[in-house]
Amino acid sequence: MNIVEMIDEKLVSFGFDAASKDDVFEGLGKMMYDAGKVTDLNQYIKGLYAREAEFPTGMGNGIAIPHCKSDCVKEAAFTLVKLKNPVEWGSLDELPVDYVIMLAAPNTSDNVHLKMLSKLAANLMDDDFRESLKDATDVAQIIDIFNKRKED
């Protein structure tokens, strides 16, 4: 799985305006829907909430990785979104979130969402990678950050 090839400019945003986790789910869910990654926006958002109810997806360091595996997802995808203002998330470190990587995965037996989640989480544990990603201001920079990480 090549994460770089999955980066979709329609799913990248810098300065996304949201006042709450609900706003993030609605707004980023709509991004997924508008980009043609999901066929049923309401079903996708319900799936995000169901997953979030199991355990909050705020991993700490200002980053959350909400995700949903559902029949309404046409193809695996993820957002890369820097929020305009931090929002409360219920993160492990109890700090608000200012960067959201939202995953969408089809309901298939290959568990593509676990592969995406694993690769992204491993990269995000690296301080330099994480801070570079959060500081990026355009898609080209994000692609470069992921490409450099592959070399390590």
C-alpha angles and dihedrals in degrees: 000000000000109000093192091060089054095058107114118191089215088063097050122089135170116202098011108186113230131144098194146013087263090058090050093051092047096044099042091041087056089050089055091047094046090049089055095245095120129037099201116041096190093050091049093050091047088053091052091052092046091053092045090052089060093056132335113262096216101119097186134255090079095297131119127186107194113180144180134195108200146148088243092067112096097189138359112272143152139202126228105202131168110200121227089226130014117259131205110258110163090249124181091252091044091236125126122261125244100168126052128192104186118192129206120190132178116244095255133137094245091076092220090172091064091052091049092045093048094050094045094045092049091052092046092056088068107089095211093049093046095048092045090052092049091048095049116116102189142030094252090060091050092051090049091051092053092044092053090050090057089060093059 
